[in-house]
Each structure stands twice: as C-alpha cells, then as structure tokens.
Amino acid sequence: MAFTYHAPTRTTCPVCELLCNNDIGPIIDTMEGRASSANGFPFHDWYNFVLGYTPTFPQYMLDRENMTKEDLIVDPFLGSGTTQLVCKYNKIPSIGIDANDFMVFAATQKLNWRVDGKEIERLSKQLRVAITGAIAKIDFEDSKAMEALADEYRPENMDKRYISSKPLVKIYLIKEQIEIICGKSEYRELFSFALSAILVPVSNVYYGPGFGVKKPKDDSDVVGMYFEKISRMIADLKTVNEEQIATSSLSVLGDSRKISEYVKSDSVSLMITSPPYPGDHEYTKHTKIELLFNEMAGDINSFRTIKKRMIVSSTTNIYKENNARVLVEKFESIRKVTDEIQCRLDADNATSGYEKLYTRLVWEYFGCMKEVLEECYKVLKKGGKIALLVSDSHAFKMVHIQTAEILKEIGEDIGYINPEIELWQLKNSTSHKYQLRENILILQK
C-alpha cells in the first residue's frame, strides 16, 4: 500500500525549544537541513539508498580515532556499504552486516574492485548492440500489446502503479540480454546490479517522508540511464590502486543482534554505523522494487523473513514473539517517552491499529538496540569504540525522542565508558517547524 501522509495533531515541542536555546556542541556536517546523501561520491553513487548517510561521517570517525590498515572496522547496519567503501578507500579492512538481501548484494558489488574494467567495457559494447536490437523489435506505440507484455514480465507482487509498462518492458529486455551476453560469468551480477540501481529513477515511486507512488510517467530513458550507470562504474574502477583493491571488505547477510556469530570476540578497533531510528520507517518497503526484481523476496512470507532479521523500528515489523522490551523496562527515560505518547493517543482518541503499536514499538526498538550494543561489546577490543549516527524523532504524536541520550544510558548500563555525544547536523522536518538533531553517539569498551 502506498504511503499516505497525515499531518501531526501537534506542532510545538518544548524539548526542541530547550535544545535550541541551549545548543550543545558544533554542527560538524551541515547539509543546510537536507538529508545526507552519497550522491556525487565515487562508488557510493552507484546505488544511493534513500535512508543512507554521507561518506563524510565514517571518514570523520576514521580520522578522529586515527585508524590504520592494522585495525578492523565493523558496521552492524551495513546498508549499501557506505562505511565499508570509506574503509576500503583508506585501505582499512572491514566487515559489514545487514538484514536486507538487496543491501548486502548492493554493497558486495560496490566493493568488488577486482573486476577488469576493460572486460566491462567489452561486454558493455556487446550489450548495447544486443539491447538496441531487442528494443527495435518491440512496437512501444501498440498500447494493448505493451500492456500484455508488461504483464508477462511484471513480478507477481509488484503493484502496476510502481513502474509504467514501457520502462518495465525495457528493463526486462535489458535483463534478458544480460543473461545472454554475460551468462554465468562473474560480470553478470555487476551488470544486473547496475540495472537494479536505476529501477527507482525510472519508476513512479518516491520517498519522503515515506514510501509513495506519484503520477505515472508513460516512459523513461531506461537504456540511456543504464549505460550512464555502467560508464560511471568503469570510470570509478579506473581510480583505485592495487593496495585498495586488496583491502579486505566482507559483507554479510545477518542479524545485527547476533554480531558475535560473524565477527571474532575482542577483534574490532572501531564500529561505525547508522542504525534505524525510532521513526516508523519500514526498511524493506524502501527496497521493495529491488527485492522483487532480483527475486530476493516475492511474497509476504519472504518479506517477513527479512523483517524478522531487522531490529524493530516500524509498526509493520512488530510480531507476537517480539519481547525485547523486558531488557529495558527499568529505564525511566523510555517510560517517560512512552507514557507521554500514550497520554496523547488517549487525548486524541487515536485507535487505529498502527497507533496502538506506538508505545510497544518504542520499547521494542530500544530493547533491540540493547541487544545490538551487547553484541558489539563482545567483539570490540578493550578500548575500542562504537560510533552511532542517530537522529532524534517526532514520529509518534510529536513526542520528542532523544535517541542518542537514551542509547547512551543503555550503553553505560552494559558497561561502556567515556560516552560522548556530538551534534552532526540538523535536518529539516517535513511535518513541523523544528529541525531534528542528528547526533553521533560514541561509546568505549
């Protein structure tokens, strides 16, 4: 179902006003209120995840902590590989973990610098000829034939509104030619990834503040955008050196609450990550087209499998068996937030199914993050640190959640020392006049 925006019932926040009047620390990176982006950064912009963050954050942390190639960096919430790419540039080994199959696929492709650029160029030329020929055989002006062909190609659970028929047919014609030209070679996945990376730009989907579907566009320059993406990849691969290529960067599909199953104990110098915020964003929805297209998820059960590997940060990935709340029930800071949310729900007579889950979501989110921080503690070296880029939230009845402050309290309870909170940037909100604070929380083992 498409995202529907509902204006908040309140627009004032005394916590924001207090923070603004008593500002803490410098703004290290300001995007003039806009969300951080990886656009314009080599390798990073092969695929830019809408909920990702700028590479300047991990670079700041590597410099701040004087990391070298003798250190190991871990990102428990890998996303599309931002932290790992920065590490690879700096010749520092890294491991990344993510619950989303497509995110791991994207990061793996972006980090595979061993491919032969000349071979990519050769295959690209072959593909261009083959794709041009395949498209020339289709009458795109025959609307009935076009709809019928689109229906043949469209994945079973992909809403027709997501991608119009003409661009969809072109996408699948390209996919077919990739399979023919690349066969089982190591380059097939790279060319397929490049196609996945243009799915959203050629679609009718948009993001902000959530997932939505805009007025359909009849057609898109699918072929042009595809080969522009390939050209960018080739250009970026020409810039790296042998030492960077040889630097280890392992991306793992897994659950961030089980990090010690993928990473050795007492082996990590620094963890750099940006976990989900308690903002009610459904992370599989933001990669739904890519997951369907790559046949990594095709029905409700396969999407549920992915969501159950994720920490609880959305009302749509709370399940009966979730009970992380018990790990954090003693924290009055969380109870104060959930009590205020419940008070406002009662005052507004808010009775929708999702609204009834608001307080449970907040408890489960912080309970899951306690599990993550406990696992991080196991794998960090003594003296090692974790840096978490986290935003405050107004997602639930405009109640201000100071995410970094609560996670700091949880971290100290686990045994972390020397906590620091640095203001990274202020982000404009789409629903109220206040700018949300995005902080770096740093904890040391």
VOGU-3710 file (C-alpha; in Angstrom, 3 decimals, decimal comma):
1> maftyhaptr> 0,000/0,000/0,000  1,292/3,480/-0,827  2,326/5,800/1,962  -0,298/8,360/2,980  0,915/11,419/4,839  -1,058/12,586/7,884  -0,221/15,932/9,441  0,645/15,796/13,155  -2,015/16,851/15,658  0,634/18,963/17,442
11> ttcpvcellc> 3,302/21,241/16,017  5,111/22,511/19,111  7,882/20,787/21,045  9,266/22,147/24,339  12,267/19,793/24,113  13,277/21,243/20,733  12,882/24,762/22,073  15,060/23,968/25,083  17,757/22,373/22,906  17,722/25,318/20,508
21> nndigpiidt> 18,128/27,771/23,378  20,926/25,736/24,966  22,708/24,430/21,883  25,264/21,715/22,558  28,408/21,355/20,507  29,277/22,281/16,927  27,490/21,137/13,805  30,201/19,027/12,195  28,461/18,472/8,872  25,568/20,596/7,742
31> megrassang> 23,523/19,789/4,653  21,515/23,011/5,091  18,723/20,968/6,586  18,587/18,433/3,765  19,056/14,726/4,375  22,576/13,412/3,917  23,354/11,836/0,587  26,005/9,744/-1,118  25,274/11,347/-4,490  28,396/12,612/-6,232
41> fpfhdwynfv> 30,775/10,332/-4,345  32,632/7,731/-6,483  31,405/4,140/-5,935  28,868/5,342/-3,354  26,560/6,763/-6,013  26,406/3,500/-7,946  23,353/2,987/-5,761  22,184/5,605/-3,290  19,864/4,300/-0,568  17,355/6,989/0,366
51> lgytptfpqy> 17,780/6,333/4,110  21,570/6,256/3,895  24,134/8,784/5,101  27,001/10,802/3,695  30,502/9,191/3,459  31,856/12,172/5,371  30,557/10,600/8,612  32,691/7,405/8,525  35,642/9,413/7,180  35,303/11,787/10,142
61> mldrenmtke> 35,350/8,859/12,570  38,343/7,132/10,933  40,305/10,372/11,155  39,110/11,156/14,660  40,214/7,762/16,001  43,421/7,548/13,888  42,501/4,219/12,309  45,088/2,412/10,134  45,280/-0,715/7,984  46,167/-2,634/11,166
71> dlivdpflgs> 42,671/-2,043/12,530  39,364/-3,793/11,794  36,219/-1,709/11,321  32,716/-3,201/11,585  29,370/-1,759/10,510  26,469/-3,675/12,136  23,920/-1,896/9,900  25,694/-2,055/6,559  23,073/-0,523/4,284  24,512/-0,216/0,787
81> gttqlvckyn> 28,096/-0,139/2,053  28,918/3,498/2,858  31,182/2,774/5,832  32,896/-0,148/4,120  33,593/1,888/0,974  35,236/4,625/3,023  37,318/1,991/4,808  38,391/0,430/1,512  39,443/3,836/0,180  41,568/4,231/3,301
91> kipsigidan> 42,992/0,686/2,969  41,421/-0,396/6,263  39,802/-3,868/6,467  36,116/-4,006/7,306  33,119/-6,248/7,877  29,517/-5,182/7,322  26,304/-6,904/8,391  22,803/-6,242/7,093  19,430/-7,970/7,315  18,290/-6,962/3,820
101> dfmvfaatqk> 19,355/-9,281/0,987  19,441/-6,497/-1,583  21,533/-4,204/0,615  24,175/-6,917/1,004  24,090/-7,556/-2,751  24,497/-3,823/-3,458  27,374/-3,422/-1,009  29,143/-6,512/-2,353  29,013/-5,165/-5,909  30,159/-1,690/-4,895
111> lnwrvdgkei> 33,110/-3,199/-3,014  34,198/-5,615/-5,749  37,129/-3,709/-7,235  38,897/-6,777/-8,626  36,840/-6,770/-11,813  38,560/-5,983/-15,116  37,477/-2,579/-16,423  38,423/-3,485/-19,987  36,232/-6,590/-19,842  33,333/-4,492/-18,528
121> erlskqlrva> 33,788/-2,106/-21,468  33,848/-5,006/-23,935  30,695/-6,573/-22,502  29,043/-3,164/-22,317  29,527/-2,638/-26,054  28,062/-6,069/-26,775  25,126/-5,340/-24,510  24,403/-2,005/-26,154  24,175/-3,629/-29,587  22,022/-6,504/-28,293
131> itgaiakidf> 19,704/-4,267/-26,267  19,236/-1,820/-29,143  18,297/-4,725/-31,404  15,881/-6,243/-28,887  14,103/-2,934/-28,261  13,829/-2,220/-32,010  11,662/-5,328/-32,378  9,018/-4,027/-29,967  6,195/-1,718/-31,007  6,015/0,541/-27,961
141> edskameala> 3,127/2,518/-29,502  0,814/-0,516/-29,505  -0,685/0,071/-26,074  -2,563/-3,245/-25,857  0,463/-5,302/-26,856  2,616/-3,248/-24,486  0,297/-3,877/-21,533  0,194/-7,593/-22,303  3,998/-7,819/-22,499  4,392/-5,809/-19,281
151> deyrpenmdk> 2,003/-8,193/-17,523  4,170/-11,124/-18,615  7,300/-9,548/-17,192  5,963/-7,888/-14,038  6,739/-9,853/-10,818  3,601/-11,279/-9,230  3,554/-8,928/-6,242  4,782/-5,769/-7,938  1,997/-3,184/-7,981  1,282/-1,957/-11,527
161> ryisskplvk> 1,475/1,612/-10,266  5,146/1,255/-9,312  6,569/1,153/-12,853  4,738/2,028/-16,071  4,558/-0,567/-18,841  7,099/0,908/-21,283  10,004/1,321/-18,833  9,177/-2,054/-17,285  9,418/-3,827/-20,633  12,709/-2,092/-21,391
171> iylikeqiei> 14,105/-3,137/-18,014  13,283/-6,784/-18,651  14,609/-6,683/-22,202  17,911/-5,461/-20,737  17,788/-8,183/-18,088  17,337/-10,846/-20,768  20,316/-9,558/-22,735  22,487/-9,517/-19,609  21,683/-13,183/-19,106  22,544/-13,981/-22,735
181> icgkseyrel> 25,728/-11,908/-23,030  27,178/-12,451/-19,539  25,958/-15,993/-18,947  27,435/-17,347/-15,734  30,458/-15,039/-15,735  31,428/-13,000/-12,670  30,257/-9,870/-14,507  26,616/-10,895/-14,701  25,914/-9,734/-11,159  27,629/-6,380/-11,718
191> fsfalsailv> 25,547/-5,636/-14,828  22,398/-6,819/-13,042  23,207/-4,564/-10,108  23,602/-1,587/-12,448  20,091/-2,314/-13,738  18,743/-2,576/-10,183  20,300/0,808/-9,413  18,101/2,615/-11,950  14,817/0,937/-11,016  13,609/3,731/-8,735
201> pvsnvyygpg> 14,702/6,614/-11,033  12,706/5,125/-13,938  9,731/4,192/-11,761  6,762/6,087/-10,334  7,913/5,537/-6,752  9,102/8,337/-4,487  10,396/8,639/-0,936  9,748/11,384/1,555  8,686/11,333/4,235  7,897/7,692/3,419
211> fgvkkpkdds> 7,219/5,376/0,506  4,731/6,694/-2,061  3,602/6,487/-5,678  3,470/9,628/-7,822  1,617/10,405/-11,038  2,753/7,774/-13,550  5,162/8,732/-16,296  4,485/6,957/-19,552  8,137/6,328/-20,389  11,732/6,816/-19,221
221> dvvgmyfeki> 15,147/6,779/-20,863  15,926/3,375/-19,385  18,689/2,462/-21,841  20,417/5,835/-21,557  20,338/5,775/-17,750  21,566/2,194/-17,683  24,647/2,827/-19,797  25,325/6,076/-17,970  25,479/3,990/-14,775  27,854/1,488/-16,429
231> srmiadlktv> 30,105/4,328/-17,641  30,256/5,738/-14,119  31,264/2,348/-12,763  34,034/1,958/-15,331  35,365/5,452/-14,580  35,403/4,848/-10,815  37,171/1,488/-11,133  39,997/3,188/-13,028  40,789/5,383/-9,999  41,747/2,685/-7,474
241> neeqiatssl> 45,172/1,212/-6,759  46,308/-2,339/-6,007  46,512/-1,828/-2,244  42,938/-0,553/-2,119  41,776/-3,435/-4,294  43,467/-5,947/-1,980  41,951/-4,476/1,208  39,507/-6,944/2,765  35,852/-5,907/2,863  33,369/-8,638/3,747
251> svlgdsrkis> 29,608/-8,009/3,569  27,420/-10,483/5,475  23,673/-11,168/5,401  22,635/-11,469/9,019  21,060/-10,097/12,179  22,836/-7,238/13,968  21,662/-8,761/17,269  23,949/-11,728/16,553  27,169/-9,950/15,561  29,370/-12,312/17,558
261> eyvksdsvsl> 28,322/-15,119/15,186  30,025/-13,290/12,291  32,883/-11,417/13,979  35,559/-12,694/16,393  35,425/-11,535/20,002  37,812/-8,747/21,037  38,899/-8,145/17,417  37,357/-4,819/16,422  39,007/-1,421/16,860  36,056/0,721/15,811
271> mitsppypgd> 32,432/0,245/14,806  30,885/2,935/12,609  27,195/2,695/11,861  23,863/4,400/11,492  21,136/2,134/12,862  17,447/2,593/12,099  15,879/5,388/14,129  12,617/5,086/16,082  10,904/6,869/13,205  8,474/4,231/11,919
281> heytkhtkie> 10,275/3,731/8,596  9,659/0,311/7,050  13,066/-0,504/5,582  12,009/-3,357/3,275  9,463/-1,029/1,669  12,308/1,284/0,641  13,883/-1,559/-1,354  10,684/-3,353/-2,353  11,132/-2,892/-6,111  14,754/-4,077/-5,970
291> llfnemagdi> 13,910/-7,124/-3,856  11,085/-8,151/-6,191  13,109/-7,545/-9,353  16,064/-9,617/-8,099  13,742/-12,379/-6,835  15,123/-11,983/-3,317  11,596/-11,645/-1,973  8,365/-12,371/-3,781  5,597/-12,831/-1,249  4,564/-11,857/2,260
301> nsfrtikkrm> 6,493/-14,737/3,846  9,806/-13,877/2,194  9,443/-10,214/3,161  8,585/-11,301/6,694  11,790/-13,359/6,827  13,826/-10,230/6,057  11,875/-8,061/8,503  12,377/-10,534/11,330  16,153/-10,205/10,880  15,785/-6,457/11,438
311> ivssttniyk> 15,557/-4,643/14,724  12,077/-3,304/15,450  11,830/0,278/14,179  8,456/0,240/12,430  4,910/-0,688/13,360  4,925/-3,029/10,358  7,703/-5,243/11,694  6,374/-5,942/15,159  5,476/-9,599/15,676  3,856/-11,503/18,527
321> ennarvlvek> 7,142/-13,102/19,529  8,968/-9,769/19,934  9,782/-9,272/23,608  12,959/-7,172/23,737  11,085/-4,735/25,969  11,953/-6,803/29,033  15,615/-5,860/28,554  14,968/-2,144/29,036  11,912/-1,865/31,272  13,998/-0,407/34,103
331> fesirkvtde> 14,865/2,712/32,082  12,669/5,593/33,233  13,753/7,697/30,244  11,966/5,267/27,917  8,937/5,025/30,177  8,637/8,812/30,254  8,515/8,855/26,436  6,000/6,020/26,114  3,778/7,460/28,857  3,666/10,789/27,020
341> iqcrldadna> 2,865/9,058/23,723  0,055/7,114/25,379  -1,282/10,271/27,001  -1,502/11,978/23,614  -3,035/8,918/21,995  -5,747/8,907/24,661  -6,336/12,641/24,310  -6,737/12,311/20,541  -8,879/9,180/20,838  -6,355/7,545/18,499
351> tsgyeklytr> -7,493/3,983/17,934  -6,045/2,851/14,598  -4,150/-0,433/14,596  -0,795/1,209/13,949  -1,302/3,910/16,590  -1,992/1,237/19,185  1,504/-0,099/18,482  3,373/3,173/19,005  4,383/2,639/22,619  5,247/-1,005/22,035
361> lvweyfgcmk> 7,428/-0,021/19,076  9,462/2,405/21,201  10,017/-0,219/23,903  10,948/-2,885/21,353  13,270/-0,537/19,459  15,369/0,281/22,495  15,260/-3,342/23,658  16,609/-4,466/20,277  19,296/-1,783/20,376  20,360/-3,052/23,809
371> evleecykvl> 20,834/-6,484/22,248  22,911/-4,935/19,457  25,078/-2,924/21,838  25,694/-6,011/23,989  26,867/-7,918/20,904  29,072/-5,007/19,842  30,659/-5,018/23,279  31,666/-8,663/22,793  33,522/-8,103/19,533  35,206/-4,794/20,387
381> kkggkiallv> 38,768/-4,784/21,674  39,298/-3,284/25,114  39,454/0,431/24,458  37,612/0,002/21,158  34,698/2,273/20,340  31,370/2,278/18,572  30,070/5,397/16,836  26,351/5,525/16,106  24,813/8,217/13,908  21,258/8,534/15,250
391> sdshafkmvh> 18,518/11,091/14,864  16,000/12,357/17,368  12,402/11,559/16,453  8,958/13,143/16,487  7,296/10,222/14,723  4,787/9,369/17,442  2,299/12,111/18,280  5,079/14,713/18,145  6,666/13,344/21,335  10,380/14,156/21,217
401> iqtaeilkei> 12,577/11,043/21,491  16,205/11,902/22,268  17,579/8,739/20,697  21,276/9,299/21,416  20,646/10,228/25,055  18,624/7,055/25,718  21,125/4,831/23,891  23,915/6,445/25,908  22,120/5,442/29,107  21,649/1,877/27,838
411> gedigyinpe> 25,307/1,702/26,792  26,546/2,773/30,209  24,327/0,120/31,798  26,022/-2,522/29,607  29,471/-1,371/30,703  30,592/1,114/28,056  32,635/4,052/29,335  33,520/7,603/28,273  30,294/8,303/26,363  30,278/11,316/24,042
421> ielwqlknst> 27,503/12,913/22,013  28,430/15,210/19,130  25,892/17,102/17,069  26,441/16,068/13,462  23,746/18,001/11,633  20,283/19,488/11,797  17,708/18,091/9,377  14,577/19,865/8,225  11,373/18,074/9,122  8,599/17,711/6,568
431> shkyqlreni> 5,855/17,924/9,198  6,794/20,663/11,687  8,871/23,814/12,091  11,687/22,242/14,109  14,936/20,808/12,795  15,706/17,314/14,045  19,089/16,760/15,600  21,263/14,009/14,179  23,931/13,098/16,711  26,980/10,890/16,847
441> lilqk> 26,949/8,768/19,999  30,394/7,369/20,812  30,817/4,591/23,404  34,031/2,897/24,510  34,629/-0,627/25,798
//
